[in-house]
Amino acid sequence: MGHKPRIVESPSVRLIELKSASTAYFIVASVEVGNTTTKCILTATNLEDGKTRLINKIVTMTRDVRAPKTGEEIFGRTLSGVELTRQSIAELVRDTLLKAVDSANLDIKTDIHFVVRSTGVVAGFDAPEEVGEFIKALADGCLMAGVPPNRMTPPMSVFNMHEKFRKYTKLEKVVFDGAVASVTPPKGATGVEIVANEMEGELATAGIKEGAKWVDVDFRNPCISMDFGTTLDGRIIGQELPYARTIGNFCGYAGAIPDALIKGTGKVDAKKGTALEIAQNISLGKVSLMLKGKQIKEYSEKIQQYIRIEKVPSGFKRYGSVPVNPQAAEEIGVVLIGCDVGINGSDMDKLMAIGAEINEKHGLNFLFAVIDDVMARVVQRLVKVAQEHGLIFENTAIGVTGRAAITGNKPKLILKYLEELGLNHKIEENVVFVDDGLARGAAVMARCMNSLGTTFNPLGGRRGGKCILAQRVKLQSGK
C-alpha cells in the first residue's frame, strides 16, 4: 500500500469574517507575473492563530499581455517568447490586482494591508541583476492600481501600522533585517545575485512553511523547498540559529518539461501552449493505465535521458535558460542544482517528438500518466544531487509546490521515489505538498516585514524547537 501524501489546500474566508472587528485579519495581495500565468491571490492571516486563509484568486495567461507599443523598450521575454515592456507589465499587474480586489468586494486603499510582488519570468534576461527592472515594473502596476507606497515597504515604527495590528507586532523588539521565516538570502559580501529567480525561491520556501501548518508538518529549518512552475526555483536550508543559511538553490526547467511533451501532440499552440490548458480534462488512475505501468516507466526512462540534473558547472551563465552565477555561489558556499533539457532547452524538440508518439499510440490519458512519473523522478533526482553534496540532514523536511509537481498522481509517486533514496525519513511526516506556495510566501514575507510573528506558533527556528524571538532580540542588540 502506498503512502498518503499530505496535500495542503487553503480554506477560504468569508467577507463578513474579514470585516469583523473581533478578529485581526492581515490581508495581503500577492501579485506574480510568471512565464505561463499571471496571478493575484488575496490572503488573510488570522493573527490570533497565525494561519492564512484564501480570499480570492485571479489567474490569467501571461501570453495575453498587450503587445509592445512604439517607443517602448522590450526588456525581457517569457520562456515562450512573449515580448514584455515595463509599461505592458505595469498595466497587466494593475488590471489583475484591481480585478482580484474588486471581485472580492474589497477596497484597495482601506482593506489591503500589504502587497508583495514577484516574477518567475527569468528566462529572457541576460543576468540575475536584470530582474530588478522587472520588479520595478510590478511596483509601477501596483501604484497605478492605487496601492499606497507604504503598503509595499516595512514600516519605520509601530505608529506607521494600522491600529488594530499594533498589539500583535514585535516591531518594538525586533526589526525586519532581511531574513524571511528565519532564513537569510544567499548573497555574498558584494551582494551579487547567484540565480535570477532567487525571490521566487524565497517566497516559495516561506509559503511552504506556512502551508505545512495546516497538516501538522513542522516545516522549519532544516528544509528543502521546490517550486515547479514553468521554471524551477527553491532552496536548501541549513539548521543554524536564529537564522539558517541558504546552502543550496534550484534553477532551470520544471513545468516547461510537461509543456514540451504536450506541445508535441498538437492539442495546444506549438509555441505558447501549456499542459495546464488540457490537464483538467484528463482522468488518471484507470485500470487500463495500471495495466500499462511497464510501458509508462519505459517512456519515462526515455524522457529522463534528455533531462540533465546536476550541480551547475562553473562557467555557465545560464542553466535551463535561467541566468546563474555559479562562481558567486561557490564563493559563499551555496550549491546550485539545475534541471535542463539538453543545454538550455536544446533537446525540447526531442520531448515534443516523444509526446507526439505517445499521444498517437496511447492517447492523452497515458501521456499524462507518463508526465506524472517523469516529474516525480525529476524531484527524486534533484534531492539525490542535494544528498550527494551533503546538504540533507537527518531531520530535513521536504516541501513541494507548483503545478508541475502537485497535480495528478505526482505526490504519491514522489513519496515512493523519495523513499527509495533512504533519507532516514518517516516520509509522510516529513514531506508536504502545498498549493500556491508563492502567494502564501508573500503573506509570510509581509508579516516578517511588519514583525507580525506568532511566538506560540512560530514559522522560524529549528524543527521541534522553540520560538527564536529572544535570540533575534539578542542578535539585533549586539549582545
C-alpha positions as CSV (number, residue, x, y, z in Angstrom):
1,M,0.0,0.0,0.0
2,G,1.4,3.4,-1.0
3,H,1.9,6.5,1.2
4,K,-0.8,9.1,1.5
5,P,0.6,12.5,0.6
6,R,0.0,15.5,2.9
7,I,-1.5,18.0,0.4
8,V,-2.4,21.5,1.6
9,E,-5.2,23.5,0.1
10,S,-6.2,26.7,1.7
11,P,-9.7,27.1,3.3
12,S,-11.5,30.2,2.2
13,V,-12.7,33.0,4.5
14,R,-16.0,34.9,4.2
15,L,-16.2,38.7,3.7
16,I,-18.2,39.0,7.0
17,E,-15.3,37.4,8.9
18,L,-12.8,39.8,7.3
19,K,-14.9,42.8,8.3
20,S,-15.4,41.6,11.8
21,A,-13.9,43.9,14.4
22,S,-13.3,40.9,16.8
23,T,-10.7,39.2,14.6
24,A,-7.5,40.8,13.3
25,Y,-7.1,39.6,9.7
26,F,-3.9,40.8,8.0
27,I,-4.9,41.0,4.3
28,V,-2.1,40.6,1.7
29,A,-2.2,40.8,-2.1
30,S,0.4,38.6,-3.8
31,V,1.0,39.7,-7.4
32,E,3.1,37.4,-9.6
33,V,3.8,37.5,-13.3
34,G,5.1,34.1,-14.4
35,N,6.1,32.6,-17.7
36,T,2.7,30.9,-18.1
37,T,0.3,32.6,-15.7
38,T,-0.2,36.0,-14.0
39,K,-1.8,35.7,-10.6
40,C,-3.2,38.0,-7.9
41,I,-4.0,36.0,-4.8
42,L,-5.6,37.7,-1.8
43,T,-5.0,36.0,1.5
44,A,-6.0,36.8,5.1
45,T,-3.8,35.8,8.0
46,N,-5.6,35.5,11.4
47,L,-3.0,36.9,13.8
48,E,-4.7,35.0,16.6
49,D,-3.7,31.6,15.2
50,G,-1.1,32.6,12.6
51,K,-2.9,30.6,9.8
52,T,-3.5,32.0,6.4
53,R,-6.8,31.7,4.5
54,L,-7.7,32.3,0.9
55,I,-9.9,35.3,0.0
56,N,-9.7,35.3,-3.8
57,K,-7.6,34.2,-6.7
58,I,-7.4,35.7,-10.2
59,V,-5.4,33.8,-12.8
60,T,-4.7,35.0,-16.4
61,M,-2.4,33.8,-19.1
62,T,0.8,35.9,-19.3
63,R,0.9,35.4,-23.1
64,D,-2.2,37.6,-23.3
65,V,-0.2,40.7,-22.2
66,R,-0.6,43.5,-24.7
67,A,2.0,43.8,-27.4
68,P,4.8,46.4,-27.1
69,K,3.8,49.9,-28.3
70,T,6.0,52.1,-30.5
71,G,8.8,53.6,-28.4
72,E,8.6,51.1,-25.6
73,E,11.8,49.2,-24.7
74,I,11.5,45.4,-24.7
75,F,13.4,44.3,-21.6
76,G,12.5,40.7,-21.4
77,R,10.6,37.7,-22.8
78,T,8.7,34.8,-21.4
79,L,10.0,31.3,-21.9
80,S,7.7,31.0,-25.0
81,G,9.0,34.3,-26.4
82,V,6.2,36.8,-25.5
83,E,7.8,40.2,-25.5
84,L,7.5,42.4,-22.4
85,T,7.9,46.1,-21.7
86,R,7.9,47.9,-18.4
87,Q,4.6,49.6,-19.4
88,S,2.9,46.5,-20.6
89,I,3.8,44.6,-17.4
90,A,2.6,47.5,-15.2
91,E,-0.8,47.5,-17.0
92,L,-1.1,43.8,-16.7
93,V,-0.4,44.0,-12.9
94,R,-2.8,46.9,-12.4
95,D,-5.6,45.1,-14.2
96,T,-5.1,41.8,-12.4
97,L,-4.8,43.4,-9.0
98,L,-7.9,45.5,-9.4
99,K,-9.9,42.6,-10.7
100,A,-9.0,40.4,-7.7
101,V,-9.8,43.2,-5.2
102,D,-13.0,44.3,-6.8
103,S,-14.4,40.8,-7.3
104,A,-13.8,40.2,-3.5
105,N,-15.8,43.3,-2.7
106,L,-12.8,44.9,-1.0
107,D,-11.3,48.4,-1.3
108,I,-7.6,48.5,-2.4
109,K,-6.8,51.6,-0.2
110,T,-8.6,50.6,3.0
111,D,-8.8,46.8,3.0
112,I,-5.5,45.7,1.5
113,H,-2.8,45.9,4.2
114,F,0.2,44.9,2.2
115,V,1.2,44.0,-1.4
116,V,4.1,41.7,-2.3
117,R,5.1,41.3,-6.0
118,S,7.3,38.8,-7.7
119,T,8.2,37.3,-11.0
120,G,9.1,33.9,-12.5
121,V,9.9,35.4,-15.9
122,V,13.7,35.0,-15.8
123,A,14.5,33.1,-19.0
124,G,14.5,36.2,-21.1
125,F,17.1,38.1,-19.0
126,D,20.8,38.2,-19.6
127,A,21.9,38.4,-15.9
128,P,20.3,37.9,-12.5
129,E,20.5,41.6,-11.7
130,E,18.2,42.5,-14.6
131,V,15.2,41.1,-12.7
132,G,15.3,44.3,-10.7
133,E,13.9,46.2,-13.6
134,F,11.0,43.7,-13.8
135,I,10.3,44.2,-10.1
136,K,10.1,48.0,-10.7
137,A,7.5,47.3,-13.4
138,L,5.5,45.3,-10.9
139,A,5.7,48.2,-8.5
140,D,4.5,50.6,-11.2
141,G,1.5,48.4,-11.7
142,C,0.6,48.3,-8.0
143,L,0.9,52.1,-7.8
144,M,-1.3,52.5,-10.9
145,A,-3.9,50.3,-9.2
146,G,-4.0,52.7,-6.2
147,V,-1.8,50.8,-3.7
148,P,-0.2,53.4,-1.3
149,P,3.6,53.2,-1.4
150,N,3.9,52.4,2.3
151,R,2.0,49.2,1.8
152,M,4.9,47.7,-0.1
153,T,7.8,48.6,2.3
154,P,8.5,47.8,6.0
155,P,7.0,50.3,8.5
156,M,9.5,52.5,10.2
157,S,7.7,52.3,13.6
158,V,4.7,50.8,15.2
159,F,2.8,54.1,14.7
160,N,3.1,53.6,10.9
161,M,1.0,50.5,11.2
162,H,-2.8,50.0,11.2
163,E,-4.0,50.5,14.8
164,K,-5.6,47.0,15.1
165,F,-2.3,45.3,14.3
166,R,-0.2,47.2,16.8
167,K,-0.8,44.8,19.7
168,Y,0.4,41.9,17.5
169,T,3.6,43.3,16.2
170,K,7.0,42.7,17.7
171,L,8.4,45.8,15.9
172,E,9.5,47.4,19.1
173,K,11.6,44.3,19.9
174,V,12.9,43.3,16.5
175,V,13.0,44.9,13.1
176,F,13.0,43.3,9.6
177,D,16.6,42.6,8.8
178,G,16.1,40.7,5.5
179,A,15.5,37.2,7.0
180,V,12.2,35.7,5.9
181,A,10.9,32.9,8.2
182,S,14.4,32.8,9.8
183,V,16.3,32.2,6.6
184,T,19.0,34.5,5.2
185,P,19.2,35.0,1.5
186,P,22.3,33.6,-0.4
187,K,24.2,36.8,-1.2
188,G,27.9,37.3,-0.9
189,A,29.7,40.3,0.6
190,T,29.3,42.1,-2.8
191,G,25.6,41.5,-2.9
192,V,25.8,39.6,-6.2
193,E,22.7,37.5,-7.1
194,I,23.6,33.9,-7.8
195,V,20.4,32.9,-9.5
196,A,17.8,35.1,-11.3
197,N,14.7,33.6,-9.6
198,E,16.0,33.9,-6.0
199,M,13.0,35.9,-4.8
200,E,10.7,33.2,-6.1
201,G,12.6,30.6,-4.1
202,E,12.5,32.7,-1.0
203,L,8.7,33.2,-1.2
204,A,8.1,29.5,-2.1
205,T,10.1,28.4,1.0
206,A,8.2,30.7,3.3
207,G,4.9,29.7,1.8
208,I,5.5,26.0,2.3
209,K,6.4,26.8,5.9
210,E,3.0,28.4,6.4
211,G,1.1,25.8,4.4
212,A,2.6,22.9,6.3
213,K,0.8,24.2,9.5
214,W,-2.5,23.0,8.1
215,V,-1.4,19.4,8.0
216,D,0.8,19.4,11.2
217,V,4.1,19.0,9.4
218,D,6.9,21.0,11.2
219,F,8.5,22.6,8.1
220,R,11.0,24.8,9.9
221,N,14.8,24.5,9.4
222,P,16.5,22.5,8.0
223,C,14.3,22.0,4.9
224,I,14.2,21.8,1.2
225,S,11.7,23.7,-0.9
226,M,11.0,23.1,-4.6
227,D,8.6,25.2,-6.7
228,F,7.6,23.6,-10.0
229,G,6.2,26.4,-12.0
230,T,7.2,26.7,-15.7
231,T,10.7,27.2,-14.3
232,L,12.2,25.6,-11.2
233,D,13.1,27.5,-8.1
234,G,13.6,26.7,-4.4
235,R,16.1,26.5,-1.6
236,I,18.0,24.1,0.6
237,I,18.2,25.4,4.1
238,G,20.6,24.6,6.9
239,Q,19.9,24.5,10.6
240,E,21.7,27.4,12.2
241,L,20.1,29.6,14.8
242,P,18.5,32.1,14.9
243,Y,18.7,32.4,11.2
244,A,19.6,29.5,8.9
245,R,21.8,29.9,5.8
246,T,20.6,29.1,2.3
247,I,23.1,26.3,1.4
248,G,21.5,25.3,-1.9
249,N,19.4,26.8,-4.7
250,F,17.4,25.1,-7.5
251,C,17.0,26.5,-11.0
252,G,16.2,25.5,-14.6
253,Y,13.1,23.9,-16.2
254,A,10.1,22.5,-14.4
255,G,6.7,22.8,-15.9
256,A,8.4,23.5,-19.3
257,I,9.1,19.8,-19.4
258,P,5.4,18.6,-19.5
259,D,4.6,21.6,-21.6
260,A,7.0,20.4,-24.3
261,L,5.5,16.9,-24.2
262,I,2.0,18.3,-24.7
263,K,3.1,20.7,-27.4
264,G,4.1,17.7,-29.5
265,T,0.5,16.4,-29.5
266,G,-0.8,19.4,-31.5
267,K,-3.5,19.8,-28.8
268,V,-2.1,23.2,-27.8
269,D,-0.2,26.0,-29.5
270,A,3.2,24.7,-30.6
271,K,5.0,27.8,-29.3
272,K,2.9,29.2,-26.4
273,G,0.8,26.2,-25.3
274,T,1.0,24.6,-21.9
275,A,-0.1,21.3,-20.2
276,L,-2.2,23.4,-17.9
277,E,-4.7,24.1,-20.7
278,I,-5.9,20.5,-21.1
279,A,-4.9,18.9,-17.7
280,Q,-8.4,19.4,-16.3
281,N,-9.9,17.2,-18.9
282,I,-7.7,14.2,-18.0
283,S,-8.8,11.3,-15.9
284,L,-6.0,9.3,-14.3
285,G,-5.9,6.1,-12.3
286,K,-8.0,3.9,-14.6
287,V,-7.4,0.2,-14.7
288,S,-6.2,0.4,-18.3
289,L,-3.4,2.7,-17.2
290,M,-2.5,0.5,-14.3
291,L,-2.0,-2.4,-16.8
292,K,0.3,-0.3,-18.8
293,G,2.6,0.6,-15.9
294,K,5.7,-1.0,-17.5
295,Q,5.2,1.0,-20.7
296,I,4.7,4.2,-18.7
297,K,8.0,3.6,-17.0
298,E,9.8,2.8,-20.3
299,Y,8.7,6.1,-21.8
300,S,9.6,7.9,-18.6
301,E,13.1,6.5,-18.7
302,K,13.4,7.5,-22.3
303,I,12.5,11.1,-21.4
304,Q,14.9,11.2,-18.4
305,Q,17.8,10.6,-20.8
306,Y,17.2,14.1,-22.2
307,I,16.8,15.8,-18.8
308,R,20.1,16.9,-17.1
309,I,20.1,17.3,-13.4
310,E,23.4,18.2,-11.7
311,K,25.3,20.8,-9.8
312,V,25.6,23.7,-12.2
313,P,29.1,23.6,-13.7
314,S,31.4,26.5,-13.2
315,G,31.5,28.9,-16.1
316,F,27.8,28.6,-17.0
317,K,25.9,31.8,-17.4
318,R,22.5,30.1,-17.9
319,Y,21.2,26.8,-16.8
320,G,17.8,25.7,-18.1
321,S,17.6,29.2,-19.6
322,V,17.8,30.8,-16.1
323,P,20.6,33.3,-15.6
324,V,23.0,32.0,-12.9
325,N,26.4,32.9,-11.4
326,P,27.9,29.6,-10.2
327,Q,31.2,31.3,-9.3
328,A,29.5,33.6,-6.8
329,A,27.6,30.6,-5.4
330,E,30.9,28.8,-4.9
331,E,32.4,31.7,-3.1
332,I,29.7,31.8,-0.5
333,G,29.3,28.0,-0.1
334,V,25.9,27.6,-2.0
335,V,25.4,24.6,-4.2
336,L,23.4,25.5,-7.4
337,I,21.4,22.5,-8.6
338,G,20.0,22.8,-12.1
339,C,17.5,21.0,-14.3
340,D,17.9,21.3,-18.0
341,V,16.7,19.6,-21.2
342,G,19.9,19.3,-23.3
343,I,21.7,22.6,-23.0
344,N,19.3,25.5,-22.2
345,G,16.4,23.6,-23.8
346,S,18.2,22.4,-26.9
347,D,16.5,19.0,-26.6
348,M,13.0,20.3,-26.1
349,D,12.2,19.2,-29.6
350,K,13.1,15.6,-28.7
351,L,10.5,15.8,-25.9
352,M,7.9,17.2,-28.3
353,A,8.6,14.2,-30.6
354,I,8.1,11.7,-27.8
355,G,4.9,13.5,-26.7
356,A,3.6,13.2,-30.3
357,E,4.5,9.5,-30.4
358,I,2.8,8.7,-27.0
359,N,-0.3,10.6,-27.9
360,E,-0.6,8.8,-31.3
361,K,-0.1,5.3,-29.9
362,H,-1.7,5.6,-26.4
363,G,-3.7,8.8,-26.1
364,L,-3.6,11.8,-23.7
365,N,-4.5,9.9,-20.5
366,F,-1.5,7.7,-21.0
367,L,0.7,10.7,-21.8
368,F,-0.3,12.5,-18.6
369,A,0.5,9.3,-16.6
370,V,3.9,9.4,-18.2
371,I,4.3,13.1,-17.2
372,D,3.4,12.2,-13.6
373,D,6.2,9.6,-13.5
374,V,8.7,11.9,-15.3
375,M,8.2,14.8,-12.8
376,A,8.3,12.5,-9.8
377,R,11.6,11.2,-11.0
378,V,12.8,14.8,-11.5
379,V,12.1,15.5,-7.9
380,Q,13.9,12.4,-6.8
381,R,16.9,13.3,-8.9
382,L,17.1,16.8,-7.6
383,V,17.0,15.6,-4.0
384,K,19.6,12.9,-4.8
385,V,22.1,15.6,-6.0
386,A,21.5,17.5,-2.8
387,Q,22.1,14.3,-0.9
388,E,25.3,13.6,-2.7
389,H,26.6,17.0,-1.8
390,G,25.9,16.6,1.9
391,L,23.1,19.1,2.0
392,I,20.4,16.9,3.6
393,F,20.4,16.4,7.4
394,E,18.6,13.6,9.2
395,N,15.7,15.9,10.2
396,T,15.4,17.8,6.8
397,A,11.8,18.4,5.8
398,I,10.9,18.5,2.1
399,G,8.2,20.7,0.6
400,V,6.9,20.8,-2.9
401,T,4.7,23.4,-4.6
402,G,3.8,24.3,-8.2
403,R,1.6,22.9,-11.0
404,A,4.2,20.5,-12.4
405,A,4.7,18.6,-9.1
406,I,1.5,18.6,-7.1
407,T,-1.1,17.8,-9.7
408,G,-2.4,14.4,-10.9
409,N,-0.7,11.3,-9.3
410,K,2.7,13.1,-8.8
411,P,2.6,13.4,-5.0
412,K,2.1,9.7,-4.5
413,L,4.9,8.9,-6.9
414,I,7.2,11.5,-5.4
415,L,6.8,9.9,-1.9
416,K,7.5,6.5,-3.5
417,Y,10.7,7.7,-5.2
418,L,11.9,9.7,-2.3
419,E,11.6,6.7,-0.1
420,E,14.0,4.9,-2.4
421,L,16.7,7.4,-1.6
422,G,16.8,6.2,2.1
423,L,16.7,9.6,3.7
424,N,16.0,8.3,7.2
425,H,12.6,9.9,6.9
426,K,9.2,8.9,8.1
427,I,8.2,10.1,4.6
428,E,4.6,11.1,5.3
429,E,5.6,13.2,8.4
430,N,8.4,15.0,6.6
431,V,7.2,15.7,3.1
432,V,4.4,18.2,2.3
433,F,2.7,19.3,-0.9
434,V,1.4,22.9,-0.9
435,D,-0.8,24.8,-3.3
436,D,0.0,28.4,-4.1
437,G,3.3,28.3,-2.2
438,L,4.4,31.6,-3.7
439,A,1.3,33.5,-2.7
440,R,1.4,32.0,0.8
441,G,5.1,33.1,0.9
442,A,4.0,36.7,0.1
443,A,1.7,36.7,3.1
444,V,4.6,35.4,5.3
445,M,7.0,38.0,3.9
446,A,4.5,40.7,4.6
447,R,4.2,39.5,8.2
448,C,8.0,39.4,8.5
449,M,8.4,42.9,7.2
450,N,5.8,44.1,9.7
451,S,7.2,41.9,12.6
452,L,3.8,40.1,12.9
453,G,5.1,36.8,14.2
454,T,3.2,34.3,16.4
455,T,5.5,33.1,19.2
456,F,3.2,30.3,20.1
457,N,3.0,29.0,16.5
458,P,6.4,30.0,15.0
459,L,7.4,29.8,11.4
460,G,11.1,30.5,12.2
461,G,13.6,28.5,14.1
462,R,14.6,24.8,14.1
463,R,12.3,21.8,13.6
464,G,11.0,20.7,17.0
465,G,12.5,23.8,18.7
466,K,11.0,26.9,20.3
467,C,10.4,30.4,19.1
468,I,13.6,32.3,18.2
469,L,12.3,35.8,19.2
470,A,14.6,36.1,22.2
471,Q,17.6,35.0,20.1
472,R,16.7,37.6,17.4
473,V,16.5,40.4,20.1
474,K,19.9,39.4,21.4
475,L,21.3,39.3,17.9
476,Q,20.0,42.7,16.9
477,S,21.0,44.3,20.2
478,G,24.6,43.1,19.5
479,K,24.8,41.4,22.9
